[in-house]
Amino acid sequence: MDLILDFDGTITCVDTIAAIASTAAWRRSILQTAGHAQRQRQRTDSVLSNDSGRDGIDRNDCPPTVPFMGVPKQEENTWKTLVDAYIADLALYKASNRRTAEERSVARVSASKFLAGASKSDLCSVGARLETKLGWREFCVAWNDMRFRYPEKIRDPVICSLNWSKDLVSACLSASGLITPERNVLTNDLTYTSDGLTSGTLNAPLLTGEDKVQALESLLRDAPGKLRVYVGDR
């Protein structure tokens, strides 16, 4: 049996794209403050450290989990402009070609560099603290137990999402206790620069429901005929 799960609104209580945007905006505002640039370089890729809490998160340097809390108003307005343009495109293209609206959105966001400046640890910190649906963590415990008891019948779950950060999604799964290999997390992702910060450019192979179907068929083609259960909105 294969279990396939969407992420935003299925595992999480809300869509998390705005949380990714606010994390990058928050980090940029921190880096613009004198004395924080050196501190950030030292923290990049330090998700786990000796002085962190049990979950590997430094509570003194956590991005906000509420979108745009503690972020300059100008940054919030810029994000609103990008969202408004996407909504306008959806109204224009949805009836004939949803892909065009999504491609234009990805191009706009990448060109704006609005998602630039966040570290992997920033995104993992937010992902680990996302609010999940009632009963989700209990479900993870039960599923892991079934997977252990019946390994020949139940395979590792698959997450297939149009989300923009694989690090954020993976951190949420890890914090929830769901065991699945990284290759089973199918999402879009942000690219990183040589200094470990997001470049603002999106690598987005999954734009529509059709893309998700193709990605799943490629991943699961070695087990034709197995029972597959999908939980999600599209």
C-alpha positions in Angstrom: 0.0 0.0 0.0 1.2 3.5 -0.9 0.1 6.5 1.1 0.4 9.8 -0.8 -0.2 13.1 1.0 -0.5 16.7 0.0 1.1 19.1 2.4 -0.4 22.6 2.6 -3.9 22.5 4.1 -3.7 18.7 4.4 -0.9 18.2 7.0 -0.7 21.9 7.9 -3.6 24.1 9.1 -2.8 26.8 6.6 -1.0 27.3 3.3 2.7 27.9 4.2 3.9 29.8 1.1 3.5 33.1 3.0 5.6 31.7 5.9 8.5 31.0 3.4 8.2 34.5 2.1 8.1 36.1 5.5 11.1 34.0 6.7 13.2 35.4 3.9 12.0 39.0 4.5 12.6 38.6 8.2 16.2 37.4 7.7 17.0 40.2 5.3 15.8 42.7 7.8 18.0 41.1 10.4 21.0 41.2 8.1 20.5 44.8 7.4 21.0 45.5 11.2 24.6 46.3 12.1 26.4 43.4 13.6 24.1 40.6 12.5 25.8 39.7 9.2 28.7 38.0 10.8 26.4 36.2 13.2 24.3 34.8 10.3 27.3 33.5 8.5 28.3 31.5 11.6 24.7 30.2 12.0 24.2 29.1 8.4 23.7 25.3 8.1 23.8 25.0 12.0 20.3 23.5 12.4 21.7 21.4 15.3 24.1 22.9 17.8 25.3 22.1 21.3 23.4 25.1 22.9 20.1 24.4 21.0 17.0 22.9 22.5 16.1 19.3 22.2 14.7 19.8 18.7 17.8 21.6 17.5 16.3 25.1 17.3 18.0 28.1 18.9 15.1 29.9 20.5 17.1 33.2 20.5 17.1 33.3 16.7 13.9 31.9 15.4 12.0 33.3 12.4 8.3 34.1 13.2 5.8 31.4 12.5 3.1 33.9 11.8 3.6 35.4 8.3 5.2 38.9 8.2 5.2 39.3 12.0 8.2 41.5 12.8 8.8 42.2 9.1 9.1 45.8 7.7 5.8 47.0 6.2 7.5 47.6 2.9 8.4 44.0 2.6 4.9 42.9 3.3 3.6 45.3 0.7 6.0 43.9 -1.9 4.7 40.4 -1.2 1.1 41.6 -1.5 1.9 43.0 -4.9 3.2 39.6 -6.1 0.2 37.8 -4.7 -2.2 40.3 -6.3 -0.5 39.7 -9.7 -0.9 36.0 -9.3 -4.5 36.3 -8.5 -5.1 38.4 -11.5 -3.3 35.8 -13.7 -5.4 33.1 -12.3 -8.6 34.9 -13.3 -7.2 35.5 -16.8 -5.7 32.0 -17.5 -7.4 29.5 -15.2 -10.2 28.6 -17.6 -7.8 27.9 -20.4 -4.3 27.3 -19.0 -3.5 27.1 -15.3 0.1 26.3 -16.1 0.6 29.7 -17.7 -0.5 31.5 -14.5 1.8 29.3 -12.4 4.8 29.8 -14.7 4.3 33.6 -14.7 4.1 33.6 -10.9 7.3 31.6 -10.5 9.1 33.9 -13.0 7.9 37.0 -11.1 8.9 35.7 -7.7 12.3 34.5 -8.9 13.0 37.9 -10.7 12.0 39.9 -7.6 14.4 37.9 -5.4 11.9 38.3 -2.6 12.7 34.8 -1.3 16.4 35.5 -1.1 18.4 35.7 2.1 17.0 32.8 4.2 19.2 30.0 5.5 18.4 26.3 5.6 18.2 26.5 9.4 15.7 29.4 9.1 13.4 27.3 6.9 13.8 24.2 9.0 13.1 26.2 12.2 9.8 27.5 10.7 8.9 24.0 9.3 9.4 22.3 12.6 7.1 24.8 14.3 4.2 24.8 11.8 0.8 24.2 13.2 -0.5 20.8 11.9 -4.0 19.4 11.7 -5.6 17.9 14.8 -4.6 14.2 15.1 -1.7 14.4 12.6 1.0 13.5 15.1 -1.0 10.6 16.4 -1.5 9.4 12.9 2.3 9.5 12.3 2.9 7.3 15.3 0.2 4.8 14.1 1.5 4.8 10.5 5.1 4.2 11.6 4.0 1.3 13.7 2.1 -0.3 10.7 5.1 0.3 8.5 7.3 -1.5 11.0 4.9 -4.4 11.5 4.0 -5.0 7.8 7.1 -3.8 5.8 6.2 -6.1 2.8 2.7 -4.6 2.5 3.1 -0.9 3.5 5.7 1.3 2.0 7.2 4.6 3.1 4.7 7.5 2.7 5.1 10.0 -0.1 4.6 13.8 0.2 3.7 15.4 -3.1 3.2 19.2 -2.9 3.5 22.4 -4.9 5.2 23.9 -1.9 8.3 26.1 -2.5 10.7 24.7 0.2 11.7 21.1 0.5 13.6 22.0 3.7 10.5 23.4 5.3 8.4 20.4 4.4 11.0 17.9 5.5 11.5 19.7 8.9 7.7 19.6 9.5 7.6 15.8 8.8 10.6 15.2 11.0 9.2 17.2 13.9 5.9 15.3 13.5 7.8 12.0 13.7 6.8 10.7 10.3 9.5 8.5 8.9 10.1 8.7 5.1 13.2 9.0 2.9 14.1 12.3 1.3 13.4 11.0 -2.2 9.8 10.5 -1.1 9.3 14.3 -0.5 8.3 15.6 -3.9 8.2 19.4 -3.9 9.5 22.5 -5.6 12.5 24.1 -3.9 14.5 27.2 -3.5 18.1 27.3 -4.7 21.0 28.3 -2.4 24.0 30.5 -3.0 27.6 29.5 -2.1 27.2 31.2 1.3 24.2 29.0 2.2 21.4 31.5 1.8 18.5 31.2 -0.6 19.1 32.9 -3.9 15.5 33.8 -4.4 15.3 31.6 -7.5 12.8 28.7 -7.5 13.4 25.3 -9.0 9.7 24.5 -9.8 9.0 21.3 -11.7 5.6 20.9 -10.0 3.2 23.6 -11.1 -0.1 21.8 -11.6 -1.9 18.7 -10.5 -0.8 17.0 -13.8 2.8 17.5 -12.8 2.2 15.9 -9.5 0.7 12.8 -11.2 3.7 12.5 -13.5 6.1 12.8 -10.6 4.2 10.1 -8.6 4.1 7.8 -11.5 7.8 8.1 -11.9 8.5 7.4 -8.2 6.1 4.6 -7.8 6.4 2.8 -11.2 8.3 -0.1 -9.6 5.1 -1.2 -7.8 2.3 -1.4 -10.3 -1.0 -2.7 -9.1 -0.5 -1.7 -5.4 -3.2 0.0 -3.5 -2.6 3.7 -3.5 -4.3 6.2 -1.2 -4.1 9.9 -1.9 -5.1 12.5 0.6 -5.2 16.1 -0.6 -7.1 18.8 -2.4 -5.7 18.3 -5.9 
